[in-house]
Amino acid sequence: MPITELRQNIKPDYRTDPFSLVLTASGERQRAVDSHVYTCTPTSAAQPTAALLPPTLVYHAFQADEALENLTWLYNCGPWAQVIVSFSGSSADLQKLERSLLIDQLIPVANRGRNILPLLQICKHQLSPDTVVLHLHGKRSLPAWRNHLERQLVRDPVSRQQHLQWLAQPNHGVIAPTTFEPLRLHATWEGNFTIARDLLARAYPERPLLSPYSLLSFPAGGMFWFRARVLQRMAAILEEEHFPPEPLPPDRTVAHALERLVFHCCEAEGLQWAFAYQGNTSVTHLANPPGLLEDWRDHYIALLLPQLLESEVLAAAPASGVLAARHPRGSLLRHWWKRLRNINR
């Protein structure tokens, strides 16, 4: 059973990210999360690779010069099935992009929803469910953050090939870069929980409601590899009017909530997600166990009950989370178990 560091400020707006907060290297991972929680798969650059279908590149551009510079090095990273660029800038920049031979489809879009709304529209209208996609955008803030995201995902042909190998398995759905270190303490709900809960309930009404105590992990920065069907249920329920026009506030919009739901949508589609740690010669995929985010109650049983009882009271609980009912304090255990299981049911 995964054991996560217990924070002192557990509350309805749970403000820690126990997974992407620490997953950058083995030493940090062992500090807060047991190594058996994740399947760590390093892939050597020398490992032989099978023929893989080229992926689709979806790029949202804010400025033409920046986009053309990035598309040039992306073109050199390997073949793409198609390069789709959405653009919400000036008409002069649009004309520059129209002349580029690097772009297969150029889609002018309204200046709404940052890069998220155009991505949803492309997933909805242009891509088949199992299309493997790399989503990037011309992030303007914090150039070091952008470099971190691009390096983890695609900066060289080796990492690109290794990500495609991982995604070639039909039950793998998303690869995200590890969270940029200066921003890890801010990788929280940040007031977006209610919007996220309502969106997930609309897209997946058959699933339990998202809990404010759910483990939160997401591709901070909005760049990641994924199968198109991960976002197609969300794309089906959202239209342009759901996104406020620019300039967006720093939080509490549909775009901010959707960024935090990428892994939840992946699990809802029955797929696994992983963080990618880019080393000097290889990529390590830190893959979550299936259903990690949905099955939050069992994880919190492991966190909260040891705080209620002495450590020797609790026998080792099976993976199902069933508690020993015959213990003298069994009634207390059952009380807390029922309360946790019934939250948001």
Protein Blocks (a to p, Z undefined) as FASTA:
>chain_A
ZZddddfkbcfblcbdfklmmmmbfklmmmmpcfklpccddddfklccdddddddddddd
fbfklmmmmmmmmmmnoccfbdcdddfbdfklmmmmmmpckbmbdcddddehijmmmmmm
mmmmmpcfklccddddddfbhjllmmmmmmmmmmpmklmmmmmmmmmpmkbfbdcddddf
klmmmmcfkoplmmmmmmmmmmmmmbccddfkbccdddehiiacddfklmmmmmmmpcfk
lpccddddfbhifklmmmmmmmmmmmmnopacddddddfkbccdddddehklmmmmmmmm
mmmmmmmpcfklpccddfkopacfkbmklmmmmmmmmmmmmgoZZ
